[in-house]
Amino acid sequence: MQQTYQYGWIIPFIPLSIPILIGMGLLLFPTATKNLRRMWAFQSVLLLSIVMIFSINLSIQQINSNSIYQYIWSWIINNDFSLEFGYLIDPLTSIMSILITTVGIMVLIYSDNYMAHDQAYLIFFAYMSFFSTSMLGLVTSSNLIQIYIFWELVGVCSYLLIGFWFTRPLAANACQKAFVTNRMGDFCLLLGILGFYWITGSFEFRDLFEIFNNLIYNNEVNFLFVTLCAVLLFAGAVAKSAQFPLHVWLPDAMEGPTPISALIHAATMVAAGIFLVARLFPLFILIPYVMNFISLIGIITVLLGATLALAQKDIKRGLAYSTMSQLGYMMLALGMGSYRSALFHLITHAYSKALLFLGSGSVIHSMETVVGYSPHKSQNMALMGGLTKHVPITKNTFLLGTLSLCGIPPLACFWSKDEILNDSWLYSTIFAIIAWATAGLTAFYMFRIYLLTFEGHLNVHFQNYIGIGKQKAPFYSISLWGKGTSQKINKNLRLLTMNNTKSSSFFSKRTYPIDDNGRNVDNGRNVTRPFITISYFENKKFYSYPYESDNTMVFPLLVLGLFTLFVGSIGIPFNQEGVDLDILSKWLTPSINLLHQKLNNSMDWYEFWKDAAFSVSIAYLGIFIASFLYKPPYSSLLNFDLINSVLKRGPKRILWDKILNGIYNWSYNRAYIDSFYTISLTGGIRRLAELTHFFDRQVIDGITNGVGVVSFFMGETVKYIGGGRISSYLFFYLFYVSIFLLVYFFI
């Protein structure tokens, strides 16, 4: 066992070989590297699988032995200063490493087909592997400086991945917004790290916690300064985990490829903030004001994220705000001191949300191959509907993730969210009411997304596009990289592909032949990637419907669906008749002992279901309302004809319209927070820049230019005075002396 722990340092370095080898290959052998490009997908999955097996092995040993292993070595030694690097293997590290690797493997397999069309396929996998390296290095770090280094690398990778399709202006703006917002939090994090080093004289977690605990116990530290430093540390987590008020980058990050959304917003980047607070939990728990502040930010984020998701039309943006809200639940649990519940929800949410994001990517993939759908239209739920019979596997797995996030038993998120909701009653009644109400909102907006996407019939816009409707309009060729051509196509269906012959992926040897007329001859299905030609149908015999994704995209959905079904069983809080079902508590025992907390495993089934009945009822209420409002034939997107017919014109109808419009505008306009930042921060900085520019040009440059002009005129004047005649000099000398004497004596 000891020997296995000694090799823990290789965890972050195994995936690092992929970007190094890809970079060297593109530099030295570009043609061969590009020709064998899909080999890199296999190697990326293989190496990350090795890390996963190693992480699982370490976790099993921890569960059996309840041990924590740390290894450090000195990097910089100078007089009294010593900077050490190393790695720490504890329950938190093993949990995060398993999440990163398992979700990462599924995303890599999924990405091989999803990104097969892309010109930058190799660069994508290089970025993905480097991102995995950065996250694994972050979770295995043994001190604050090492965490900060990998923290910044995660930020750089997220910048590159969110802006992967940088030719799209929206993607370029989104990655810049994410980068700048996170830099604000990172600067605060750096100040907090330096502040605690000044207090304790150490960056190492073990020494830091021990020294700080003694200082607090002996009252030998300035409590105000300590609180400020702790808040600065927490600010880094606020930005990274998209907590209020630094959450504004998260919905815009959806401009990146969908696999990136699944990886960043499920198990990696946004989870890094939760990981940081959990890692520094022994420090925060000693400062009650900071714990209250963490719980306050958490509950605000819970409610804000849920309300902003209510009226989103973009399927990925709706899931992004859902992620924000669920991360708020985790932060709330940490602020309440429920360490176990927070990590439990981190695990269950990671798999459920990865399933939902990859499911949305499968929908987008299917809709982009539909005639008439551009990349932006393919994410708009207003243009979807009736996909159940076309994408049955995607529909069923998406429904599984939706029910899990709603908190329906026995799916994963039910077990973890229910713990947080129950703990909230012991902490604050107000927080509990908000948390439970938000659980109902979660069920409402998640089922809204599901119903708008899969239920009902094909949307009327879609029917017009495929030639069912009466309206005739020209269509254009659309590239997934945002470049379009204005070539009108007025004949039967004609499709453009990269080679006009076949398309395949590494994991799937399936090819898609295209005949001379541009029609797919594989069972009549339209399978073009990446360039989808949107064509007008004069002959209405040719329709192009959505179709199920390939096996390499469906397989991760099925695996994540199994995780969503069964991963919640590791944290079932029961210990009866000598059978301990709570694997998670055994896993976290070393960390729980370090925090001097106790776990209550004496709950029986009757007590548990009595507490859970209320939360499940609220979830079903949200599902019922969503079904009533959005399930066809009642509505397509935001059509409340049934209610409007009941509420005839009058005060009630006016009040209903005002409430509905207010909620819709609040959600669709992102609670006006982005507008506020644009006016106050962006506009304020711009006005300050203009004022500084004016001061520099008119005042600073004006003084400099004025001195030059005055010197010039003085020189010109003196030039005419100095004629070279001594008599003239004496005359002027006596003249000025006389004036001076007159002024001196008579004034």
ABEGO torsion letter per residue (X at the ends): XAAAAAAAAAAAAAAAAAAAAAAAAAAABAAAAAAAAAAAAAAAAAAAAAAAAAAAAAAAAAAAAGBBBBBBBBABBBEABBBBBEBBBBAAAAAAAAAAAAAAAAAAAAAAAAAAABAAAAAAAAAAAAAAAAAAAAAABABAAAAAAAAAAAAAAAAAAAAABAABAAAAAAAAAAAAAAAAAAAAAAAAAAAAAAAAGBABAAAAAAAAAAAAAAGABBAAAAAAAAAAAAAAAAAAAGBOAAAAAAAAAAABBAAAAAAAAAABAAAAAAAAAAAAAAAAAABAAAAAAAAAAAAAAAAAAAAAAAABABAAAAAAAAAAAAAAAAAAAAAAGBAAAAAAAAAAAAAAAAAAAAAAAAAAAAAAABBGBBAAAAABAAABEGAAAABAAAAAAAAAAAAAAAGBOABAAAAAAAAAAAAAAAABAAAAAAAAAAAAAAAAAAAAAAAAAABEBBBAAAAAAAGABABBBBBBBBBAAGBBBABBBABBBBBBBAAGABBBBAABABBBBBBAAGBBABGGBBABOABBBBBBBABAABBBBBBBBBAAAAAAAAAAAAAAAAAAAAABBBBBGGBBABAAAAAAAAAAAAAGBBBBAABBAAAAAAAAAAAAAAAAAAAAAAAAAABOAABAABBAAAAAAABBBEAAAAAAAAAAAAAAAAAAAGGGAAAAAAAAAAAAAAAAAAAAAAAAAAAAAAAAAAAAAAAAAAAAAAAAABAGBAAAAAAAAAAAAAAAAAAAAAX
